[in-house]
Amino acid sequence: MKIVSLQSVGLGAVFPSGSYEGINEPYVLKVSEKLKDGRSEELDITVTEINYQQGDFDAYGFEIYTVHTSDGHIRVLPADKYIADWGE
C-alpha cells in the first residue's frame, strides 16, 4: 500500500469569501496532481511520491511525511499535522 494523498489537520490557508470572512481550506497534497500555493493557484510542480518515515534521533522520536515533487525537491511535513489516505 502507498500513500496517495495528505490532508492538513488544523493547518491550511484562509481564502476570502464574498462577505469578507475567511474560509479555512485544508492543505491537500495528492500524488500525480500539482501543488497549490497559498492562494489556491496551481504551481507547475507535480507531487510524484509521498512516504511515511519514523525515527529516533537523540532519544526524540519523530514521525514525518516526505513529499517528493517533479522539481526534485523533498518537502518534509510533520505526521501529527496531516492525515494520510492510503491506496494501491
C-alpha positions in Angstrom: 0.0 0.0 0.0 1.1 3.5 -0.8 0.1 7.0 0.4 -2.0 8.6 -2.3 -2.7 11.9 -0.5 -2.2 14.0 2.6 -4.7 16.5 4.1 -3.7 19.0 6.8 -5.3 19.0 10.2 -5.6 22.4 11.8 -3.4 23.9 9.2 -4.2 25.3 5.8 -4.9 28.5 4.0 -7.6 31.1 4.7 -9.3 32.3 1.5 -11.6 35.3 1.3 -15.3 34.9 0.8 -17.9 37.3 -0.6 -18.8 38.6 2.9 -15.2 39.5 3.9 -15.0 36.4 6.1 -12.2 33.9 5.6 -12.8 30.3 4.7 -10.2 27.9 6.1 -9.4 25.4 3.5 -7.2 22.4 4.4 -4.0 21.9 2.5 -4.2 18.8 0.3 -1.4 17.1 -1.5 -2.2 14.3 -4.0 0.2 12.1 -5.9 0.1 13.0 -9.7 -1.5 16.3 -9.0 0.0 19.8 -9.0 0.9 21.7 -5.8 -1.1 24.8 -4.9 0.3 28.0 -3.4 -1.3 29.9 -0.5 -3.9 31.5 -2.8 -5.1 28.1 -4.2 -3.3 28.7 -7.5 -1.7 25.7 -9.1 2.1 25.7 -9.5 3.9 23.9 -12.3 5.2 21.3 -9.8 3.6 17.8 -9.5 3.7 15.5 -6.5 5.4 12.3 -7.5 5.6 10.3 -4.3 4.6 10.6 -0.6 6.4 8.5 2.1 6.0 8.0 5.8 9.1 7.8 8.0 9.6 7.2 11.6 12.9 7.5 13.5 14.7 8.2 16.8 17.4 10.8 17.0 18.9 11.7 20.3 16.1 9.9 22.1 13.5 12.2 20.5 11.1 10.2 18.4 9.6 11.8 15.3 7.2 10.9 12.5 7.3 12.7 9.2 5.9 12.5 5.7 8.3 13.2 2.8 6.7 14.6 -0.3 8.8 14.2 -3.5 8.0 16.6 -6.3 8.8 16.9 -10.0 11.2 19.9 -9.4 13.5 17.5 -7.5 12.7 18.8 -4.0 11.6 16.8 -1.0 9.2 18.6 1.3 9.2 17.3 4.9 5.9 17.6 6.8 5.1 16.6 10.5 3.0 13.5 10.6 0.9 14.7 13.5 -0.5 17.6 11.4 -1.6 15.6 8.4 -4.0 12.7 7.7 -2.8 10.2 5.1 -5.0 8.4 2.6 -3.6 5.0 1.7 -4.3 3.1 -1.5 -2.8 0.7 -4.1 
